[in-house]
Every structure is written in C-alpha cells, then in structure tokens.
Amino acid sequence: LLGATAGCLLGGPLFAAVFAATTNYLSRKDDEPQSNRGEVTATSPKKIVDTASQTVLLFYNYLAQFEKENKVFDTTFRFLEGTVDKAKRTEQGEIISNVENVLGTVAKTAEELNDDYDLVGGVGTVLNGVGDLVEISVDKVVELDGEYRLTQRVGEVVKGALGKVVSGVGGEATKE
C-alpha cells in the first residue's frame, strides 16, 4: 500500500503498480548480508521498506488518535452538511437533491455488489497472488542472470555499439 500510494503521487497509476510490486517484493525478501563480513546493515532494502511502513502506520495511528480527540472530521462534515442544506433551499436545490440520490444509489449498489461477490476480498486475493508471482519472477530472472551473465553480455554489446558510434562520429568530425 505504501508503494502504491507513493507511486500514484509521483507518477499516476502505472507508477503505483510498479512501486507497489517493488515494495512488496522488497518487504518479502529476507535480509541478506550487504558486505563481505556477512553483516546485515541498517540500510538493507527490506529494513528500509519495513521502517517506512512502520513510520506511515505510526503516523496514521497518530492522526486517528488526533481525530478521536478533536473530532475534526465530524465538525467539518457537519459544516458541509449545513452548507448543502442551505444550498438545497436555493434555486439549485433540486439539482443537489438529484445528485445526492444518484450518489446514494451508486453507493448502495456498490455495497450490494461487494456483499454478493466479496469484491474486496477477491481483489486482496488477486493482489496477493500477483505479489507472489512478482517475487518468483524476479528471483528467477536474478538466478538466470547469475547463470548466463545476461546483464554482462548486454553491457558488452552496448559498449561495442557505443564505441562504433563514437568512432563514426569522431571520423566524420575529422573530415570537416
């Protein structure tokens, strides 16, 4: 959830999906030694994700406690209700009532669909499966890269292509 929220804020739905998958993967991985001495450092990816998640949870709990003590949302909601009630007494009152009815119907229908088909539970199950699939896929790609040195080979090809481009550009520059 933390990764999805950060991704959505930074770049929209696509980033949200990528960040969610990344943080999910990192949070599932066991801490691995980060140095030759075999020590687990405080900057391991899992520790960073876990710490960030705990911080967000603590902040949420603080806000929930603050709301419980100060009733900010209740006060704001009552103010908005009063404003809507005043607006209903004006010429646009019928339009506002129609919008309220439509929104009420949509909310009721969504609730009924969720009760009938357990949409929230189903989405949770699907997302958990996707998280498992991402974890297995990334681990397999890392394993294959270690076995066949794919990134090293791609790097060599890119270096060779860049070398040809640079030497071609350098040859053209000397002709002028």
Rosetta blueprint (number, residue, H / E / L):
1 L L
2 L H
3 G H
4 A H
5 T H
6 A H
7 G H
8 C H
9 L H
10 L H
11 G H
12 G L
13 P H
14 L H
15 F H
16 A H
17 A H
18 V H
19 F H
20 A H
21 A H
22 T H
23 T H
24 N H
25 Y H
26 L H
27 S H
28 R H
29 K L
30 D L
31 D L
32 E L
33 P L
34 Q L
35 S L
36 N L
37 R L
38 G L
39 E L
40 V L
41 T L
42 A L
43 T L
44 S L
45 P H
46 K H
47 K H
48 I H
49 V H
50 D H
51 T H
52 A H
53 S H
54 Q H
55 T H
56 V H
57 L H
58 L H
59 F H
60 Y H
61 N H
62 Y H
63 L H
64 A H
65 Q H
66 F H
67 E H
68 K H
69 E H
70 N H
71 K L
72 V H
73 F H
74 D H
75 T H
76 T H
77 F H
78 R H
79 F H
80 L H
81 E H
82 G H
83 T H
84 V H
85 D H
86 K H
87 A H
88 K H
89 R L
90 T L
91 E L
92 Q L
93 G H
94 E H
95 I H
96 I H
97 S H
98 N H
99 V H
100 E H
101 N H
102 V H
103 L H
104 G H
105 T H
106 V H
107 A H
108 K H
109 T H
110 A H
111 E H
112 E H
113 L H
114 N H
115 D H
116 D H
117 Y H
118 D L
119 L H
120 V H
121 G H
122 G H
123 V H
124 G H
125 T H
126 V H
127 L H
128 N H
129 G H
130 V H
131 G H
132 D H
133 L H
134 V H
135 E H
136 I H
137 S H
138 V H
139 D H
140 K H
141 V H
142 V H
143 E H
144 L H
145 D H
146 G H
147 E H
148 Y H
149 R L
150 L H
151 T H
152 Q H
153 R H
154 V H
155 G H
156 E H
157 V H
158 V H
159 K H
160 G H
161 A H
162 L H
163 G H
164 K H
165 V H
166 V H
167 S H
168 G H
169 V H
170 G H
171 G H
172 E H
173 A H
174 T H
175 K H
176 E L
